[in-house]
Amino acid sequence: MKKYIIYGLVLFASLCIISCDDEILDVDPVDTFTDAAVWNDLALAESYLNTSYTKIKAEAEKGSRFASLSEEIFQMHTYGTENVRQGYLSSDNSSFGWEDDMWNPWDYFYGAIKDVNLFLENIKEVPTPSSGDDIWKNDLIGQGHFLRAYFYFQLYSLYGRVPLISQVYPLDTKEFTETRASLEDVASFIVTECDSAANLLPLEYSNAKNFGRATKGAALMLKGRTLLFAASPLYDKNYPDQIKWQKAADANKAVLDLHKYSLQSISNSDEYASLFLDSKNPEIIFEKLYDKKYVAGSNNVFLHQAPCGTGNGFQGWGTLQPTHNVVSKFQMSDGSKYIPNTNTEKPWDNRDLRLHATIFVDGDNWGFGDDNREIEFFVSGEAEVDPGKDSREGPSWWNATQTGYGLKKFLDPNYDNFGTNANTTPWIYMRLAEVYLNYAECLIELHKNPEALIYINLVRERSLLPPAEGVDIRAEYEYERQIELLFEGQRWFDIRRWKQAEEIYKTPIEGINIKKFKDGSKTYELKSEAIETRNFYAPKNYWMPIPRSELRKAPQLDATPYE
């Protein structure tokens, strides 16, 4: 667009100025690059492609997250997410968050696809005069195919049927005639793109400056994730289709067969929590990196997750609050089911270690340096007892938790929140634990339970839990999947593709009320009233609606299932 603005200014100047030297007008602009320059230089072409990476939105950057659309999170500051949580969706009310990829994901992701299409149309003509340039060029082409697959997968996961556009339309295009492709065709297109990417991309880059770019493993994992969706009840009208499940199993097994990734051993909850802070964690397959000077964007987890009270590492907005619904799911450390007992002191003790690694509970220590202190979610149980600093009766009560819990996962205890450097904690999009779980689900659907149990227990035993026995393997699998991938933005997509959302939305969101008394004792009681009740209107709410603005521009796009 900047290029055309410059052209317009040049034309205006030529009409207004009576006489000028033609050579002046022939000078290339100094604040931008022409198309000819970009597609004649691999370094400039790479810079163009880099902008597409910035279109991959990390949940860490956002206040409205996909986790809040499931029972995992109560979003106190709603930021537009109520359109999903309350069932307000329609073509005239199609946004479900304030971030770009949730406000209008149709426009956002097709904009990203347009950029990648332009890149893939032009990159093959870029000259490669130097030795090794062909390898560099193929890497870039592979990344382009991966990014196009990634953006189409986002559309597929939300809308299912979408137009498949792999070319750039001229600016003077008068009519858009594309229609929504079938679910099968969309999945097939994404898989083909992933295969193209995997065939060109390296398993790892030899140059450290390329760390964080898409690799063969990332392309293969995206393929496996796509085929997992394609075989699931929401996406497959003929579910269960053993052929589709076998394809999904093979695709996920291909990632394991790379023998590139491994689960890092841990011995306690702190070490588990640190797995999500380390960009070099050997489990990571694809991630977004951040730098100390905000060049790559802002990781805003402290803003939306940290407790609200005073102190370094505190003063959060309380946007995203874990629900009692999900806390009550955590098993005991011996693998047995948690049985609520409101009179038990610290009812979250002796639980699955992932609870303390991912969720703040009253009495946890938190804060950087000298500001490290106990988190105080309790309120006054009787006169002469001061309420907790981080409670609904504390000094920052408006941002205090209503559920009785805080979101700890992804927060670095060694980050100086009052410093001048940005938070560099990466956001992990793809990791080995998910591949194990994806593969296990495929094996369950293929009635290979003993083999599925092996991969479930690889994840489970890493968290020091006794192995699952396969008594109810589907329930055991779903427990591991939710707890291991907790708050990572997976749950909402899972309950949709499994067609479980309508049942889960029937259960109100619950919180816990903690009271402290003069003798120092505390009580822990389930709040008598629900924090939130939700609405889900099946079957239409299983898909996101195409915005009215898009339907006006392209009437041939049917608005099913909303109209």
N, C-alpha and C positions, 0 to 999 in steps of 0.2 A: 504494500500500500504506500509506503514511504517513497518508493521508486516512482509511482504514478503521480504522487503529489509533486515531486521534483519536476517531472515532465510537464505537469500543468503549469508550474511556475515559470519554467523556461518558455513555454508557448506564450504565456501572458506577457512576459518581458519582450519577446520578439515582436508582439503586436503593438506594444506601447512605445518602444524605443525606436525613434526614426532612423538612427544609424548606429551600428555597432560592428565590432570586428567579429567575423564568424568564428575565429579561433577561440574567442572567449566562451562561446556556447559549446565548443567541443571539449572543454575541460571536464574530466570525470568528477563526479561529486566526491567530496572528501569525508563525508560523514556516513556513507553507506556504500554498499557494493552493488554493481549491476548484475543482472542475471548472467551475462557473459563471463564476468569475472568469477562468480561463484562456481559455475559449472565448467571452469577451466583450471581449477585448482583444488586438489584433494583436501588441503587443509581448510579452505573456505567451505567446501562441501561438508566436511566433518563438523565445522562450527554450526552450519545450518542444521545438521542432524541433531546436534546437542540440544537445540531448543526444544526438540520433541521429547527428550528425556524429562524436561521440566514440566511437561504436561501430565506426567505420571504423578498423581496426587497421593501423598502419604497421609495416612490417618493422623500421624503425629503433627501435621500442620493445621489440623482442622478442629473447630469447636463442635461442629455437627458431624458425628461419626456413625458409621454403619452399625457399630456395636449397640448404639442407643436405640436402634430399631428392633432389637431383640430383647429378651428378658434379662440380658446381662447388665444393662446400664439404664439408670433413670437419668434422663437429661433434664436437669433443673432449669437451665436457661435454654429454652427449646430450639431457638435458631431455625425455625421452620420444619423441624423434624416431626411435628405433630400431624402433618399431612399424612404420613404413613401410620404413626402410632394411633391416630384417632380415625383412620379410614376416610380422610377427606379427599383422597385423590380423585382427579378427573382430568380430562384434557384441558380444562380451564383452570386447573389447580394442580399442576404437574410437578412442582418442585418439592423437595423433601429435605432441604438443608440450605444453609446460606453459602456454602462453598461452591465454586464454579461447577464441579463435577456432580453436585447434588441439586443445585438451583435449576440448571438446564443441562442435564447430562447429554441429551440428544445433540444439542448444538455444540457443547464442549468437546465431546469425543469425535464428532464428525469434523470439527475444525482441526483437531489433532490429526485425524486420518488424512485430511486434505494436505496438510504439510508433508506427511510421510509419502503420500502419493506423488507429490511434486518432486520430492527427493528421489524416489525410485524411478521416476520417469527420466530424470536427467543424469543420475550418477553414472550410468553405464557409458556415457559419452565423455566423461572426464578423463583427460589423458593421464597416462602413468609412465612418465619418462624415466624415472629412476628405478634402480634395482630394489625390489621389495614393495614397490607401489601397488602391484597387482594384489598382493596379500592384504595390504592395508585397504584397498578398494573393496575386496571381497568381504572383509570384516565389516565395513560400513554398510554394504548391501545386506549382509546378514542381520545387522542391527536394525536396518530399516524394516525388513520383513518381520522381525520380532516385535518391533514397536507397533506396526500395523496390526499384527495378531493381538497384541495386548489391548489396544484400544477397541478393536472389534469384540474382544472377549468381554470388556466392560459393558458394551452395548448389549451383547448376547445375554449376559447375566441379569440385566435389568429388563430388557424389552423382549428378549427371545428372538422374534422375527424382525429383522431389520434389512434395509436395502444394502446390497453389497456393491460398493463403489471403489474401484481400484484405479481410476483415472482422474485427472484434473479437468474440470469443465472450463471452457473459455469464459472470459468475463462477459461476453455478449450473449451467453446462453439465454434463450427466451423461455424455455419450458423444461421442467424437470419431469421425466417420465418414469423414473425408477419406482419399483414397487417393493414391498417387503418380501424378502426371500423366506423360504421355509426354515424351520428350526434345523432340519437336517442339513440344508445347504449352507446355513450360516456356520454351523459347527465344522462342516467339511472345509469351508474356506479358511477358517482359523487354523485347522490342522494342517492344511497345505502350506499356509504361511509359516507355521512353526517348523515344518519339515524343511522348507527352503532356508530358514534361518539356521537350523541345526546343521545343515549340510555345509554352511559357509563359516559358521562361528567356531572359534577355538574353545577348547575345554577351559583354558585360562590364557590370559595375555602375558606375553613375555615382558612387556614394558609396564612398569608399575603405574605410569600415568593413566593407563586404561582401566585401572581397578574400579569396579563398580559398573562397568558396561555389561550389556547382555552377553551371555556365553551360550555354548551348546547346551549346558545343563539347564539354563533358564528357559531356553526354547523348548526342550523336551518336557520340562515340568509344566509349562503352560499348555502344551499339547495334552499331557495327562490330565490336567485339571479340566480342560475343555471337554474331553471325552468322558470324564466322570460326570460332569453336568449333563452331557448329551444322553447318558444312560439312565439318569435319575427320573423319578416319577413325573415331575413337572414338565420335563423336556421331552420325554419319550411317550408318545401316545400308546405304544405297544408294550409299555413296561409290564413285566421285566423281559428284556430282550437279551438273551445270553450272548449273542454275537457282539452286541454293543458293550456289554460288561467285559467281555474278553479283550476287546480292543482297548478299553480303558485300562484294564489290568496290564496289558502288554506295554502300553505307553508309560505308565508309572514305573513298571519294572525296568524300562530302558534307562530311567534316571538312576536307579539303584545300580544297574550294571556298569555305569560309568566308574564306580568305585572311587569317586572324587570326594564325597562328603561323608562326615561322620558326626555322631552325637558326642558332645563333650561330657565327660563324667562330672558329677557334682556330689557334694556330701551334705549340703544344707540348703536352706531356702535362699540365703544371700547369694550363694554361688549360682543357683538357678536364675535369680533375678539378674545377675550380671551377664547372663547369656545374651540378653537383649540390648546390652550396652556396648558390646564388642563387635566392631565391623569385621574383625578377622576370625570370628567364631567359625570353626570348620563346618558347621551345619548349614551356613548361609549359602543360598543358591542365587538369590537376586535381592538387592537392597538399594535404598536411597541414602547417599552420604550427605553430610552437612559439614560446613567449615566454620571456623571461629569468627569469620568476619561477615557472615550472613550472605555471602555471594550466592550460595545454592538455595537460599530461602531460609525460613525460620521454622525450627522445631519448637512447637508451642505447647509441649506436654506439661511443662511446669505451670503455665498460665491456666490450663483447663483441668488439671489433675491435682496439683499440690493442695494440701490442707489450707484452710483460709486464715489461720491464726498468724500472729507475728513471728518473725524469725526468718533467717536465710534458708530458702528452700520451702518456705510457707507462702502465705498470701495469695493462694490460688483462688480461682473464681468458683470452684465447686461445680463446674459445668457437668462433669461426667461422674456419676456416683454409682458404684457397684450396688446391685440390689441384694436384699436378703434372700431372694429367690435363688440367686446363683451361689451365694455364700453357703446356703444350707445344702447345696449339692456336693460340696467337698466331702470326701470320705474321711474316715479316721485314718491315722497313719498305719494301722494294721490292715487296711483295706476294707474294713466293715463299714456299713452305712451309718451316717451320722444321725443320731436320734436326738432331736431338740430337747433341751432341758433348761428352761429359762432361769432356774435358780442356781445353775452351775457357774462358778467363778470362771470367767474367760472361756466361754463355750467354744472358742475357735482354737484352743490348745489341743495338741496331739492329733492334728488333722493332716491331711495331705499337704506336704511342705509347699506346694504351689500356692496355697492360700496366702501364707505370709509373704511369699515372693511377689504376689500380684495385687494384693488388696491391703490397704491400711485398715487396721482395727484399733479401737481405743486401747491406749497403753503402749503401742509401738513407739520406738524411738525414731526420730527423724530430724533432719536439719543439718546444715553444713557447718563444720567447725564448731565454734563456741555456741552457736545457736541450736545445736543438737539438744532435743528435749523430748519428753513424752507427748504423744498426740493425745489431745483431750476432747473426745467426742461426747463425753457425759454431760448431763444437765444436773442441776441441783435436786437432790432427793429430799432435802429438808432444809429448814432455815439454818443460816450460818454456814452453809456450804457454798463456796464459790463455784459457779458453773465452769465447764471446761473452756479453754481459750479457743478451741476449734468447733464449738458446739453452737446449736441454734439459740443459745442464751449468752454466747460469748461476744466479744467486741466487734467481730466481723460476721455477725449472725446471718446477714442476708446472703452470704456465700457459703454458709456452713452446710454440711451434709444433712439431708433429710432422711437418708436411708440408714445412717449410722456407720457408714463405711466410706473409704476413699480409694481412689484408683492409683495404685503404686507402680504397676508394671510400666516399664519404659522410662522411669525416673532414675536419674543417676545421683546417688547420695554424695558423690564427690564433686558435683557441679556447683560452682559459686554463682548462685542466682542473682547476686548483687554485683557481680563482676561486669567487665566490659566485653568479654568473649561470648559468642553464641554457643548454645548447647549443640554439641556435635554428635549426640547419640543417633545412630543410624535408624532408619525404619526398614524392617525386614519384610519384604513382600513374599518371598519364597524360602522355605527351609526344609531340611531333610525330614523332620518330624511329621510335617504335613504329607510328604510323599509316602512315608510309612503308613499313615492313616488312610490316605487315598487308596493305596494298594490293598490295605486290609479290607476296606469297604467293598472293593471290587471282588475280592476273594470270598467275602461273605455272600455276595449276590450270586457268585458262581458255585456256592455250596461247598466251598473249600475251607471250612471253619478251622480245622487244626493249623493250616498254614496261615490263615488270617490272624490267629491268636499269637503267632510268633511276632508279627509286626506290631500288634497292639502292645504286646509286652515289652518290645524294645523301647517304646515310648514310656510305658508305665514304670518299668524297672529303673529307667534313668532318673525318675523322681522318687526312687527308693521305696516304692510300693510293692507289696507282694504281687506275683503274677496273677492276671485274670485267668479263670479256669474254664471259661467258655460255657458256663451253665446257662446264661442268657447272653450270648455273644453280641447280639445287636445292641442291647442295653449297655454292655461293657464297652463296646466300641464307641457308642455315642457319648458316654461319660468321658472317655479319654479324649475324644475329639474336642468336646466343648472345653474341658479344663485345660488341655494343652494349648489350644489355640485361643484361649480366652482373651477378649478385648482386641483381637487382631483383625476384626472386621469380617470374619468368616461365618459367624453364627447365623446372621440374618439370611445369608444366601443358602446356608444349609437347611434351615427350617422351611425355606421356600421350595428348594428343589426336592425336599422330602415330602412336601405338601403337609407339613405339620404346623404351619404358622397359625392357622385358624384356631387350633386347639390351644397352643401356647398363649395366644393373645387373650384367651378367656380367663386366664389366671391373673388376678390383680398384682401389681408391683408392690412388694412389701418392704418394710424397713424395721429396724430394731431401735428400741428406746432404752438408753443406758442412764441410770440414775446413781449418783454417788451420795453416800451418807456420812455423817460426822465421824463414825468409827473407821472410815476409809473403805468400807465395803461397797459393792456395787450390785445392782440388779440389771438383768438383761431380759427385756420383755418385747415380744412382737408387738408392733404398734397396732392399736385396736382398729384403726382405719387404714385403708389402702393408701399408699403414696400416690398411685395412679391406676386408673382402669383404662383399658385400651379396646379398640374396635378393629375388627378385620372382616372385610366382606368378601367371602370366597364366592366364585373363583376369581373375580376380576382383580382383586388386590394382590394376587400372586405376580402380576406383571405391572410395570410402570406405564403410565399413560403417555402417549405421544403428545407433546404440547400443541395447543390449538394453533399457535403461530405457524408451526410446521405443517399442520393439516391444511391451513389456508394456502400456503405456498405450494403444496403438493396434494391436491384433493384425492389423488389415486392411492394415497397411503391410507389404508383402512385403519380405523381407530379401535379395532377389536383388542381387548374385550370390553372396553368402556362404552363404545357406541356401535 
